[in-house]
Amino acid sequence: MSPLPCIALIAHDLKKDEMADFARQHQVALGRYRIVATGTTGGRVLDACPGLDVTRLKSGPLGGDQQIGAMIATGEVGMLIFFIDPLSALPHDVDVKALTRLATVYDIPMALNRATAEKFIDFQ
């Protein structure tokens, strides 16, 4: 296991461009983390920032959200940045709620939008 702290990055479909841009703008700060991400989001972040340490998990609806939830529960993930699209219907909404509930239960920092994520990254 890497000695770097682990951060999870997730973005809904209409927020993936925003997550890639966020990663590009904060590549140096994100480089201080080991990153886990759901499949497509992780691919987009890697395309934007090929030098980052990103482990791609399954796509969110195929279990990626649950994989990250398990990593939060075991203490492996210490921060969650999840760019949620509040204006789109989400067929796997129950998984999203479970993931945000776990982040709350295990009291890890969680950003659900870019403004909050930028505060977390700038604070580190």
N, C-alpha and C positions, 0 to 999 in steps of 0.2 A: 504494500500500500504506500502511496506517495505521502511524503511529509507535509505537502501543501494542504491547506484547508480546502474543502470541497463545496462548490456552489452549483446549484441546479438551475438550468435555463430552459424555459418552456415558453412557447408563443402559439397562440391560436393562429389559424391560417391567415387571416387578414392582418395579423400583427407580426408576421415573420420578417417582412422587410424592415420593420421598425427594430426588431431584435437584432438583425444583421447590422443595421446602422449603429445601434447602441454598442454592439460588440466592437465594431470598427473604431468608433470614437473613444472607447475605453479599453482598447486592446492592452495597453501597458498595465492598467489596474487589474484587468481580468487575468493577466499573465501570472499574477500572484496566487492564483487558485488552480486547483484541478477542477475541471468542469465536467458535469454530466448533463446531458440534454436528451430530450425526446428526439426521435429519429430525424425528422425533416428539419426541425429547428437546429439540431446539432450540425446537420449538413450545411445549412445556410450560414451558420456561424463559422464553420470551418472554411467555407468558400470565401467569406469576408475576411477571415483572420487565420490563414493557414498555419501560423506558428503557435496557436493556442493548444493547450492540452485538453482536448474535448473527447469524451467517451460518449458515443451515440448509443442510446438504448432503443427500445421499440418505439414506434409511433404512439402518441398518446392514447388514441382509441383502441390500439392493439395491446395495451398493457404498460406502455411507457410511464404514464402517470402513476400507476400502481408500483412500478419498479422504483421510481423516485420516492414515493411514499414509504416504501419499505426501507430505503436508504436513510430517510429522515428518522424513522422509528428506531433504527439501529445506531443512530448517531453519526453515520458516515457523511451525510449532507448537513451542513451548518447554516446555509442560507438559500433561499428560494427566490428567484426572479421569474415571474410568470406574467407575461404580457397577455392579459385577458381581453377578449373582444366582447364587450358587454352588449353589443347591438346585433349579434348573430345568434341564431338558435344553435345549441350545442347538443348533439345527440348523445354525447358521453358526459353530460353535465354532472351526473352522480359521481363520476371519477374525479372531476374537477373539485367538487365539494369535499370529497374525501381527502384529497391532497391538501387543500387549504386548511381543513380541520386538523390534519396531522401536523402541519407546520405550526398551527396555533397550540395544539396540545403539547408539542415538544419545544415550544417557545423559541423557535428560530426566527431570525429576521426574514420577512416575506414582503416583497414588492410586487404589486399587481398592476403597476403601470410604470411608464418610463420616468416620470417625475420622481417617484419614490426610489426607483432603482438608481437614478443618478445621485440622489442624496446618499444612499448606501455606499456606492462606489467612491464618491468624493470623500466620504467620511473615513474610509478604510485607510 
